Amino acid sequence: MSTDAWTVAEAKARFSEVIDKAKTDGPQTITRNGRRAVVIVAADEWERKTKRNGNLADFFAASPLRGSALRVKRLGGRPRKVGL
């Protein structure tokens, strides 16, 4: 997957091409003042990368610490007072 860099002015002038290249060639980086500002990726790639796998209960159930007999010692006493 290649990453091409565009200045803001180039990306603005050739926005359709930036989108097409993101869909076919991979992420496209847009720079501002010589620094990376944003990356444009195809929608299907974004969905694939941000898709949630399972829920929190599944995460803890699959933990390598499960069954390790790890004990958490709790502090005694009362909770601290919080002024609101």
C-alpha positions as CSV (number, residue, x, y, z in Angstrom):
1,M,0.0,0.0,0.0
2,S,1.7,3.2,-1.1
3,T,1.2,6.6,0.5
4,D,1.3,9.7,-1.7
5,A,1.8,13.2,-0.3
6,W,-0.1,16.2,-1.6
7,T,0.1,19.8,-0.5
8,V,-3.2,21.5,0.5
9,A,-3.2,23.5,-2.7
10,E,-2.6,20.4,-4.9
11,A,-5.2,18.4,-3.1
12,K,-7.7,21.2,-3.4
13,A,-7.1,21.6,-7.1
14,R,-7.1,17.9,-7.8
15,F,-9.5,16.6,-5.2
16,S,-11.2,14.0,-7.4
17,E,-7.8,12.6,-8.3
18,V,-6.9,12.4,-4.6
19,I,-10.1,10.4,-3.9
20,D,-9.5,8.1,-6.8
21,K,-6.0,7.4,-5.7
22,A,-7.1,6.8,-2.2
23,K,-9.5,4.2,-3.5
24,T,-7.0,2.5,-5.8
25,D,-3.5,3.1,-4.4
26,G,-4.1,3.5,-0.7
27,P,-3.9,6.3,1.8
28,Q,-3.2,9.8,0.6
29,T,-1.4,12.3,2.9
30,I,-2.1,16.0,2.7
31,T,0.5,18.3,4.1
32,R,0.2,21.9,5.4
33,N,3.3,24.0,5.8
34,G,5.5,20.9,5.1
35,R,3.9,18.9,7.9
36,R,1.4,16.0,7.7
37,A,-2.0,17.3,8.4
38,V,-4.5,14.6,7.3
39,V,-4.7,11.3,5.6
40,I,-7.5,10.4,3.2
41,V,-8.4,6.7,3.0
42,A,-11.1,4.9,1.1
43,A,-14.4,4.3,3.0
44,D,-14.2,0.5,2.8
45,E,-10.7,0.6,4.2
46,W,-11.8,2.9,7.0
47,E,-14.7,0.7,7.9
48,R,-12.5,-2.4,7.9
49,K,-9.9,-0.7,10.2
50,T,-12.4,0.8,12.6
51,K,-14.8,-2.2,12.9
52,R,-15.3,-3.3,16.5
53,N,-14.4,-7.0,17.2
54,G,-16.6,-8.2,20.0
55,N,-17.5,-6.3,23.2
56,L,-15.8,-5.6,26.5
57,A,-16.9,-8.9,28.0
58,D,-15.3,-10.8,25.1
59,F,-12.1,-8.8,25.5
60,F,-11.8,-9.7,29.2
61,A,-12.8,-13.3,28.6
62,A,-10.0,-13.6,26.1
63,S,-7.4,-11.9,28.3
64,P,-4.2,-13.9,28.8
65,L,-4.5,-13.0,32.5
66,R,-7.7,-14.9,32.9
67,G,-7.2,-17.8,35.2
68,S,-3.8,-16.5,36.4
69,A,-5.1,-16.1,40.0
70,L,-4.2,-12.5,39.9
71,R,-5.3,-10.8,43.1
72,V,-6.0,-7.0,43.4
73,K,-5.6,-5.7,46.9
74,R,-8.1,-3.0,47.7
75,L,-7.3,-0.2,50.1
76,G,-9.3,-0.1,53.3
77,G,-11.0,3.0,54.7
78,R,-13.5,5.4,53.4
79,P,-13.5,7.1,50.0
80,R,-12.1,10.6,49.9
81,K,-14.4,13.6,50.1
82,V,-15.0,15.5,46.9
83,G,-16.2,19.1,47.0
84,L,-18.6,19.9,44.3
